Amino acid sequence: MNDLLIQPFQLAWATGALSHGPLIRKTTLLGDLSAIFTDGDATQLFPDRPAYAVDMFDTPGGEGELYVGVTHLYPGKVGDEYFMTRGHFHQRREQGEVYFGLQGEGLLLMQNQQGQAWTEPVFAGSVHIIPGYTAHRLINTGSQTLSALAVWPSTAGHDYTSLPHGFALRVIEKAGKVRIMAVKHG
Ligand SMILES: O=P(O)(O)OC[C@H]1O[C@](O)(CO)[C@@H](O)[C@@H]1O
């Protein structure tokens, strides 16, 4: 092959489909998420139902390397609470991440180490800079799959243990409307 011209990976922006490169897909089932929903027991009614899938290019890790992936978060609720990702800080706290909304509608929930939380609407074309020292979670408030492209340092890692009481906000549907609720244990 001509080493002076290397074909890039590709992303279909409208759907989040990744191609032209080695891919890894990780699917998270409702049954894996019982600890994060208010009505955790309800997740056991459909434990094998996929809540979301993360596709990412299988590229080298290490200092200075970036990962590129797309999270496809499916529509649905557990009780009145919308499907969401686990949410995490980065092991390497100082490392940030960038999300790009591709399709669907939802919220990006962020929370700093002081416990202050906020949300940003996610939609096709939205751009989200997740600062370092900030936990983050995607929430699907729509009726279609919410897909977001993410770019993050390969050394960032995922810390799921530093939110023992969860996030300070929960997002539910009430009287047909999206409600962002401040809670003690999110
Ligand atoms: O690991 P979580 O919190 O379920 O989030 C899903 C994915 O979202 C990302 O932040 C971006 O794809 C990944 O790092 C993470 O695996």
The ligand as a Gaussian input file, in Angstrom:
#p B3LYP/6-31G(d) Opt

LIG

0 1
 O      -19.104000       3.561000      30.876000
 P      -20.448000       4.219000      30.927000
 O      -20.608000       5.205000      32.052000
 O      -21.555000       3.223000      30.841000
 O      -20.537000       5.142000      29.607000
 C      -20.579000       4.532000      28.344000
 C      -19.415000       5.022000      27.492000
 O      -19.459000       6.412000      27.259000
 C      -18.108000       6.881000      27.038000
 O      -17.876000       7.886000      28.005000
 C      -17.968000       7.430000      25.637000
 O      -18.188000       6.460000      24.714000
 C      -17.199000       5.715000      27.240000
 O      -16.018000       6.127000      27.827000
 C      -18.060000       4.834000      28.124000
 O      -17.713000       3.494000      28.109000

